[in-house]
Amino acid sequence: MRNRLKVAAAVTNARAFLRVQDEFGSFDAYVWRFVGGRPKVNHWRTLRQVPARTSESDALSRDLRTRGFTFVGSTIVYAFMQAVGMVNDHVVTCPRWKALT
């Protein structure tokens, strides 16, 4: 990385991550609270319908910032939620959508 702020953020976020682990037992237990402990299954028909952020990602982003995390905007957080399976944003015609529901 060339951006010093992002390098510093990695260290800051690692420390905040450890604090969250101490408080909730695991980072996993903490983040899943924002979707009720189960993957949120959406029923998008086209890729254009898939949002860049949601109320859940807004809430998680806000909470992460209050806990000292940086570079955790709602769009980045929503991408994280999609990547780890908290949200099923496959379109309904995708074979993965059915496999994940």
DOGUZA-330420 format. One record per atom (N, C-alpha, C): residue in three letters; atom name; x, y, z. Coordinates in nm, 3 decimals. Layout:
N
+-------+---------+---------+---------+---------+
! vexmi ! lumdren !       X !       Y !       Z !
+-------+---------+---------+---------+---------+
!   ALA !      CA !       X !       Y !       Z !
...
+-------+---------+---------+---------+---------+
***
This chain:
101
+-------+---------+---------+---------+---------+
! vexmi ! lumdren !       X !       Y !       Z !
+-------+---------+---------+---------+---------+
!   MET !       N !   0.084 !  -0.118 !   0.000 !
!   MET !      CA !   0.000 !   0.000 !   0.000 !
!   MET !       C !   0.088 !   0.124 !   0.000 !
!   ARG !       N !   0.044 !   0.221 !  -0.073 !
!   ARG !      CA !   0.118 !   0.346 !  -0.079 !
!   ARG !       C !   0.057 !   0.453 !   0.010 !
!   ASN !       N !  -0.066 !   0.433 !   0.050 !
!   ASN !      CA !  -0.136 !   0.532 !   0.131 !
!   ASN !       C !  -0.106 !   0.508 !   0.278 !
!   ARG !       N !  -0.034 !   0.599 !   0.339 !
!   ARG !      CA !   0.003 !   0.584 !   0.481 !
!   ARG !       C !  -0.118 !   0.574 !   0.573 !
!   LEU !       N !  -0.226 !   0.644 !   0.537 !
!   LEU !      CA !  -0.346 !   0.638 !   0.619 !
!   LEU !       C !  -0.405 !   0.497 !   0.621 !
!   LYS !       N !  -0.398 !   0.428 !   0.508 !
!   LYS !      CA !  -0.451 !   0.292 !   0.502 !
!   LYS !       C !  -0.362 !   0.195 !   0.580 !
!   VAL !       N !  -0.233 !   0.217 !   0.577 !
!   VAL !      CA !  -0.142 !   0.133 !   0.656 !
!   VAL !       C !  -0.170 !   0.154 !   0.805 !
!   ALA !       N !  -0.184 !   0.279 !   0.846 !
!   ALA !      CA !  -0.214 !   0.309 !   0.986 !
!   ALA !       C !  -0.352 !   0.252 !   1.024 !
!   ALA !       N !  -0.446 !   0.257 !   0.930 !
!   ALA !      CA !  -0.580 !   0.203 !   0.955 !
!   ALA !       C !  -0.575 !   0.052 !   0.979 !
!   ALA !       N !  -0.487 !  -0.017 !   0.909 !
!   ALA !      CA !  -0.476 !  -0.163 !   0.928 !
!   ALA !       C !  -0.435 !  -0.194 !   1.071 !
!   VAL !       N !  -0.343 !  -0.117 !   1.125 !
!   VAL !      CA !  -0.299 !  -0.137 !   1.264 !
!   VAL !       C !  -0.410 !  -0.099 !   1.360 !
!   THR !       N !  -0.472 !   0.015 !   1.337 !
!   THR !      CA !  -0.582 !   0.061 !   1.421 !
!   THR !       C !  -0.697 !  -0.039 !   1.421 !
!   ASN !       N !  -0.732 !  -0.089 !   1.303 !
!   ASN !      CA !  -0.842 !  -0.184 !   1.291 !
!   ASN !       C !  -0.809 !  -0.317 !   1.356 !
!   ALA !       N !  -0.683 !  -0.358 !   1.351 !
!   ALA !      CA !  -0.644 !  -0.483 !   1.416 !
!   ALA !       C !  -0.663 !  -0.471 !   1.567 !
!   ARG !       N !  -0.628 !  -0.358 !   1.622 !
!   ARG !      CA !  -0.647 !  -0.337 !   1.767 !
!   ARG !       C !  -0.795 !  -0.334 !   1.802 !
!   ALA !       N !  -0.874 !  -0.265 !   1.719 !
!   ALA !      CA !  -1.019 !  -0.258 !   1.743 !
!   ALA !       C !  -1.081 !  -0.397 !   1.731 !
!   PHE !       N !  -1.034 !  -0.475 !   1.635 !
!   PHE !      CA !  -1.082 !  -0.612 !   1.615 !
!   PHE !       C !  -1.061 !  -0.695 !   1.741 !
!   LEU !       N !  -0.944 !  -0.683 !   1.801 !
!   LEU !      CA !  -0.915 !  -0.758 !   1.924 !
!   LEU !       C !  -1.006 !  -0.715 !   2.039 !
!   ARG !       N !  -1.036 !  -0.586 !   2.046 !
!   ARG !      CA !  -1.129 !  -0.538 !   2.150 !
!   ARG !       C !  -1.269 !  -0.596 !   2.129 !
!   VAL !       N !  -1.313 !  -0.602 !   2.004 !
!   VAL !      CA !  -1.445 !  -0.659 !   1.973 !
!   VAL !       C !  -1.446 !  -0.807 !   2.010 !
!   GLN !       N !  -1.340 !  -0.878 !   1.978 !
!   GLN !      CA !  -1.330 !  -1.020 !   2.015 !
!   GLN !       C !  -1.341 !  -1.037 !   2.166 !
!   ASP !       N !  -1.273 !  -0.953 !   2.240 !
!   ASP !      CA !  -1.279 !  -0.962 !   2.387 !
!   ASP !       C !  -1.420 !  -0.937 !   2.438 !
!   GLU !       N !  -1.488 !  -0.839 !   2.380 !
!   GLU !      CA !  -1.621 !  -0.802 !   2.427 !
!   GLU !       C !  -1.729 !  -0.903 !   2.389 !
!   PHE !       N !  -1.722 !  -0.957 !   2.266 !
!   PHE !      CA !  -1.830 !  -1.043 !   2.215 !
!   PHE !       C !  -1.792 !  -1.191 !   2.206 !
!   GLY !       N !  -1.669 !  -1.224 !   2.236 !
!   GLY !      CA !  -1.624 !  -1.362 !   2.226 !
!   GLY !       C !  -1.564 !  -1.396 !   2.091 !
!   SER !       N !  -1.614 !  -1.331 !   1.986 !
!   SER !      CA !  -1.558 !  -1.346 !   1.851 !
!   SER !       C !  -1.609 !  -1.231 !   1.765 !
!   PHE !       N !  -1.535 !  -1.200 !   1.661 !
!   PHE !      CA !  -1.580 !  -1.097 !   1.568 !
!   PHE !       C !  -1.704 !  -1.147 !   1.494 !
!   ASP !       N !  -1.707 !  -1.276 !   1.468 !
!   ASP !      CA !  -1.820 !  -1.341 !   1.404 !
!   ASP !       C !  -1.950 !  -1.316 !   1.481 !
!   ALA !       N !  -1.947 !  -1.339 !   1.611 !
!   ALA !      CA !  -2.066 !  -1.319 !   1.695 !
!   ALA !       C !  -2.111 !  -1.173 !   1.688 !
!   TYR !       N !  -2.016 !  -1.083 !   1.683 !
!   TYR !      CA !  -2.047 !  -0.940 !   1.678 !
!   TYR !       C !  -2.117 !  -0.903 !   1.546 !
!   VAL !       N !  -2.058 !  -0.939 !   1.431 !
!   VAL !      CA !  -2.114 !  -0.892 !   1.303 !
!   VAL !       C !  -2.247 !  -0.957 !   1.269 !
!   TRP !       N !  -2.266 !  -1.082 !   1.307 !
!   TRP !      CA !  -2.391 !  -1.151 !   1.272 !
!   TRP !       C !  -2.512 !  -1.092 !   1.345 !
!   ARG !       N !  -2.490 !  -1.018 !   1.451 !
!   ARG !      CA !  -2.601 !  -0.952 !   1.521 !
!   ARG !       C !  -2.675 !  -0.854 !   1.429 !
!   PHE !       N !  -2.604 !  -0.801 !   1.330 !
!   PHE !      CA !  -2.661 !  -0.698 !   1.244 !
!   PHE !       C !  -2.755 !  -0.755 !   1.138 !
!   VAL !       N !  -2.758 !  -0.887 !   1.123 !
!   VAL !      CA !  -2.853 !  -0.951 !   1.030 !
!   VAL !       C !  -2.936 !  -1.055 !   1.104 !
!   GLY !       N !  -2.943 !  -1.045 !   1.233 !
!   GLY !      CA !  -3.026 !  -1.136 !   1.311 !
!   GLY !       C !  -2.972 !  -1.278 !   1.322 !
!   GLY !       N !  -2.843 !  -1.295 !   1.297 !
!   GLY !      CA !  -2.781 !  -1.426 !   1.314 !
!   GLY !       C !  -2.798 !  -1.521 !   1.197 !
!   ARG !       N !  -2.867 !  -1.477 !   1.093 !
!   ARG !      CA !  -2.890 !  -1.563 !   0.975 !
!   ARG !       C !  -2.863 !  -1.482 !   0.849 !
!   PRO !       N !  -2.821 !  -1.548 !   0.742 !
!   PRO !      CA !  -2.799 !  -1.473 !   0.617 !
!   PRO !       C !  -2.928 !  -1.408 !   0.569 !
!   LYS !       N !  -2.915 !  -1.287 !   0.523 !
!   LYS !      CA !  -3.029 !  -1.216 !   0.465 !
!   LYS !       C !  -3.036 !  -1.257 !   0.317 !
!   VAL !       N !  -3.149 !  -1.316 !   0.277 !
!   VAL !      CA !  -3.166 !  -1.363 !   0.140 !
!   VAL !       C !  -3.250 !  -1.262 !   0.063 !
!   ASN !       N !  -3.188 !  -1.202 !  -0.037 !
!   ASN !      CA !  -3.260 !  -1.106 !  -0.121 !
!   ASN !       C !  -3.311 !  -1.177 !  -0.246 !
!   HIS !       N !  -3.405 !  -1.116 !  -0.312 !
!   HIS !      CA !  -3.468 !  -1.175 !  -0.430 !
!   HIS !       C !  -3.456 !  -1.080 !  -0.550 !
!   TRP !       N !  -3.334 !  -1.047 !  -0.585 !
!   TRP !      CA !  -3.311 !  -0.955 !  -0.695 !
!   TRP !       C !  -3.331 !  -1.026 !  -0.828 !
!   ARG !       N !  -3.393 !  -0.958 !  -0.922 !
!   ARG !      CA !  -3.415 !  -1.014 !  -1.056 !
!   ARG !       C !  -3.305 !  -0.970 !  -1.153 !
!   THR !       N !  -3.246 !  -0.852 !  -1.128 !
!   THR !      CA !  -3.137 !  -0.802 !  -1.214 !
!   THR !       C !  -3.025 !  -0.748 !  -1.126 !
!   LEU !       N !  -2.905 !  -0.743 !  -1.182 !
!   LEU !      CA !  -2.791 !  -0.689 !  -1.107 !
!   LEU !       C !  -2.810 !  -0.542 !  -1.073 !
!   ARG !       N !  -2.886 !  -0.472 !  -1.153 !
!   ARG !      CA !  -2.911 !  -0.330 !  -1.126 !
!   ARG !       C !  -2.987 !  -0.309 !  -0.994 !
!   GLN !       N !  -3.059 !  -0.409 !  -0.951 !
!   GLN !      CA !  -3.135 !  -0.398 !  -0.827 !
!   GLN !       C !  -3.047 !  -0.412 !  -0.702 !
!   VAL !       N !  -2.932 !  -0.474 !  -0.717 !
!   VAL !      CA !  -2.845 !  -0.498 !  -0.601 !
!   VAL !       C !  -2.791 !  -0.365 !  -0.551 !
!   PRO !       N !  -2.817 !  -0.333 !  -0.424 !
!   PRO !      CA !  -2.774 !  -0.204 !  -0.371 !
!   PRO !       C !  -2.625 !  -0.203 !  -0.338 !
!   ALA !       N !  -2.571 !  -0.084 !  -0.324 !
!   ALA !      CA !  -2.431 !  -0.068 !  -0.282 !
!   ALA !       C !  -2.421 !  -0.066 !  -0.130 !
!   ARG !       N !  -2.533 !  -0.039 !  -0.064 !
!   ARG !      CA !  -2.537 !  -0.034 !   0.083 !
!   ARG !       C !  -2.680 !  -0.056 !   0.127 !
!   THR !       N !  -2.697 !  -0.090 !   0.254 !
!   THR !      CA !  -2.831 !  -0.113 !   0.310 !
!   THR !       C !  -2.836 !  -0.052 !   0.450 !
!   SER !       N !  -2.953 !  -0.056 !   0.509 !
!   SER !      CA !  -2.965 !  -0.005 !   0.646 !
!   SER !       C !  -2.879 !  -0.088 !   0.742 !
!   GLU !       N !  -2.867 !  -0.218 !   0.714 !
!   GLU !      CA !  -2.783 !  -0.304 !   0.799 !
!   GLU !       C !  -2.635 !  -0.268 !   0.786 !
!   SER !       N !  -2.590 !  -0.243 !   0.663 !
!   SER !      CA !  -2.450 !  -0.205 !   0.646 !
!   SER !       C !  -2.424 !  -0.065 !   0.702 !
!   ASP !       N !  -2.524 !   0.023 !   0.693 !
!   ASP !      CA !  -2.512 !   0.155 !   0.755 !
!   ASP !       C !  -2.494 !   0.141 !   0.906 !
!   ALA !       N !  -2.576 !   0.056 !   0.967 !
!   ALA !      CA !  -2.569 !   0.037 !   1.113 !
!   ALA !       C !  -2.437 !  -0.026 !   1.155 !
!   LEU !       N !  -2.393 !  -0.128 !   1.082 !
!   LEU !      CA !  -2.265 !  -0.193 !   1.115 !
!   LEU !       C !  -2.150 !  -0.096 !   1.096 !
!   SER !       N !  -2.151 !  -0.021 !   0.988 !
!   SER !      CA !  -2.047 !   0.078 !   0.962 !
!   SER !       C !  -2.040 !   0.181 !   1.076 !
!   ARG !       N !  -2.154 !   0.232 !   1.115 !
!   ARG !      CA !  -2.159 !   0.329 !   1.225 !
!   ARG !       C !  -2.103 !   0.270 !   1.354 !
!   ASP !       N !  -2.145 !   0.147 !   1.385 !
!   ASP !      CA !  -2.100 !   0.083 !   1.508 !
!   ASP !       C !  -1.950 !   0.055 !   1.504 !
!   LEU !       N !  -1.900 !   0.011 !   1.389 !
!   LEU !      CA !  -1.755 !  -0.012 !   1.377 !
!   LEU !       C !  -1.677 !   0.116 !   1.403 !
!   ARG !       N !  -1.725 !   0.227 !   1.347 !
!   ARG !      CA !  -1.656 !   0.355 !   1.369 !
!   ARG !       C !  -1.657 !   0.395 !   1.516 !
!   THR !       N !  -1.769 !   0.370 !   1.585 !
!   THR !      CA !  -1.772 !   0.406 !   1.728 !
!   THR !       C !  -1.676 !   0.320 !   1.809 !
!   ARG !       N !  -1.641 !   0.203 !   1.755 !
!   ARG !      CA !  -1.547 !   0.113 !   1.822 !
!   ARG !       C !  -1.403 !   0.136 !   1.780 !
!   GLY !       N !  -1.380 !   0.240 !   1.699 !
!   GLY !      CA !  -1.244 !   0.278 !   1.664 !
!   GLY !       C !  -1.194 !   0.231 !   1.528 !
!   PHE !       N !  -1.278 !   0.163 !   1.451 !
!   PHE !      CA !  -1.237 !   0.120 !   1.318 !
!   PHE !       C !  -1.236 !   0.239 !   1.223 !
!   THR !       N !  -1.149 !   0.233 !   1.123 !
!   THR !      CA !  -1.144 !   0.336 !   1.020 !
!   THR !       C !  -1.153 !   0.270 !   0.883 !
!   PHE !       N !  -1.184 !   0.350 !   0.780 !
!   PHE !      CA !  -1.202 !   0.300 !   0.643 !
!   PHE !       C !  -1.309 !   0.191 !   0.640 !
!   VAL !       N !  -1.418 !   0.213 !   0.710 !
!   VAL !      CA !  -1.527 !   0.116 !   0.715 !
!   VAL !       C !  -1.660 !   0.183 !   0.679 !
!   GLY !       N !  -1.662 !   0.245 !   0.562 !
!   GLY !      CA !  -1.784 !   0.306 !   0.514 !
!   GLY !       C !  -1.889 !   0.201 !   0.482 !
!   SER !       N !  -2.011 !   0.243 !   0.466 !
!   SER !      CA !  -2.122 !   0.151 !   0.446 !
!   SER !       C !  -2.106 !   0.065 !   0.321 !
!   THR !       N !  -2.054 !   0.121 !   0.213 !
!   THR !      CA !  -2.036 !   0.044 !   0.090 !
!   THR !       C !  -1.932 !  -0.066 !   0.108 !
!   ILE !       N !  -1.822 !  -0.033 !   0.173 !
!   ILE !      CA !  -1.717 !  -0.132 !   0.202 !
!   ILE !       C !  -1.772 !  -0.241 !   0.294 !
!   VAL !       N !  -1.846 !  -0.199 !   0.394 !
!   VAL !      CA !  -1.904 !  -0.296 !   0.489 !
!   VAL !       C !  -2.004 !  -0.387 !   0.417 !
!   TYR !       N !  -2.084 !  -0.332 !   0.324 !
!   TYR !      CA !  -2.179 !  -0.416 !   0.253 !
!   TYR !       C !  -2.107 !  -0.518 !   0.166 !
!   ALA !       N !  -1.998 !  -0.478 !   0.104 !
!   ALA !      CA !  -1.918 !  -0.573 !   0.024 !
!   ALA !       C !  -1.865 !  -0.684 !   0.115 !
!   PHE !       N !  -1.822 !  -0.649 !   0.236 !
!   PHE !      CA !  -1.777 !  -0.749 !   0.333 !
!   PHE !       C !  -1.892 !  -0.844 !   0.367 !
!   MET !       N !  -2.010 !  -0.789 !   0.391 !
!   MET !      CA !  -2.126 !  -0.871 !   0.426 !
!   MET !       C !  -2.159 !  -0.969 !   0.313 !
!   GLN !       N !  -2.147 !  -0.925 !   0.190 !
!   GLN !      CA !  -2.171 !  -1.013 !   0.076 !
!   GLN !       C !  -2.063 !  -1.122 !   0.070 !
!   ALA !       N !  -1.938 !  -1.082 !   0.089 !
!   ALA !      CA !  -1.826 !  -1.175 !   0.076 !
!   ALA !       C !  -1.828 !  -1.286 !   0.180 !
!   VAL !       N !  -1.871 !  -1.254 !   0.301 !
!   VAL !      CA !  -1.869 !  -1.355 !   0.408 !
!   VAL !       C !  -2.001 !  -1.432 !   0.419 !
!   GLY !       N !  -2.097 !  -1.400 !   0.334 !
!   GLY !      CA !  -2.222 !  -1.476 !   0.333 !
!   GLY !       C !  -2.330 !  -1.426 !   0.426 !
!   MET !       N !  -2.316 !  -1.306 !   0.479 !
!   MET !      CA !  -2.420 !  -1.249 !   0.562 !
!   MET !       C !  -2.540 !  -1.207 !   0.478 !
!   VAL !       N !  -2.515 !  -1.185 !   0.349 !
!   VAL !      CA !  -2.618 !  -1.141 !   0.255 !
!   VAL !       C !  -2.607 !  -1.225 !   0.129 !
!   ASN !       N !  -2.718 !  -1.278 !   0.082 !
!   ASN !      CA !  -2.722 !  -1.350 !  -0.046 !
!   ASN !       C !  -2.776 !  -1.253 !  -0.150 !
!   ASP !       N !  -2.686 !  -1.195 !  -0.227 !
!   ASP !      CA !  -2.725 !  -1.098 !  -0.329 !
!   ASP !       C !  -2.715 !  -1.154 !  -0.470 !
!   HIS !       N !  -2.709 !  -1.286 !  -0.484 !
!   HIS !      CA !  -2.715 !  -1.345 !  -0.617 !
!   HIS !       C !  -2.853 !  -1.318 !  -0.674 !
!   VAL !       N !  -2.861 !  -1.294 !  -0.804 !
!   VAL !      CA !  -2.992 !  -1.278 !  -0.866 !
!   VAL !       C !  -3.063 !  -1.414 !  -0.865 !
!   VAL !       N !  -3.195 !  -1.411 !  -0.863 !
!   VAL !      CA !  -3.272 !  -1.536 !  -0.847 !
!   VAL !       C !  -3.251 !  -1.634 !  -0.962 !
!   THR !       N !  -3.205 !  -1.589 !  -1.076 !
!   THR !      CA !  -3.179 !  -1.678 !  -1.188 !
!   THR !       C !  -3.042 !  -1.745 !  -1.180 !
!   CYS !       N !  -2.960 !  -1.702 !  -1.087 !
!   CYS !      CA !  -2.826 !  -1.760 !  -1.069 !
!   CYS !       C !  -2.836 !  -1.893 !  -0.993 !
!   PRO !       N !  -2.769 !  -1.997 !  -1.039 !
!   PRO !      CA !  -2.776 !  -2.126 !  -0.969 !
!   PRO !       C !  -2.727 !  -2.116 !  -0.824 !
!   ARG !       N !  -2.637 !  -2.024 !  -0.793 !
!   ARG !      CA !  -2.586 !  -2.009 !  -0.656 !
!   ARG !       C !  -2.694 !  -1.954 !  -0.562 !
!   TRP !       N !  -2.787 !  -1.874 !  -0.616 !
!   TRP !      CA !  -2.891 !  -1.817 !  -0.531 !
!   TRP !       C !  -2.969 !  -1.929 !  -0.465 !
!   LYS !       N !  -3.015 !  -2.024 !  -0.546 !
!   LYS !      CA !  -3.094 !  -2.136 !  -0.492 !
!   LYS !       C !  -3.010 !  -2.223 !  -0.399 !
!   ALA !       N !  -2.885 !  -2.248 !  -0.435 !
!   ALA !      CA !  -2.798 !  -2.331 !  -0.352 !
!   ALA !       C !  -2.774 !  -2.269 !  -0.214 !
!   LEU !       N !  -2.776 !  -2.137 !  -0.207 !
!   LEU !      CA !  -2.748 !  -2.067 !  -0.081 !
!   LEU !       C !  -2.873 !  -2.039 !   0.003 !
!   THR !       N !  -2.991 !  -2.061 !  -0.054 !
!   THR !      CA !  -3.112 !  -2.030 !   0.023 !
!   THR !       C !  -3.158 !  -2.149 !   0.104 !
+-------+---------+---------+---------+---------+
***
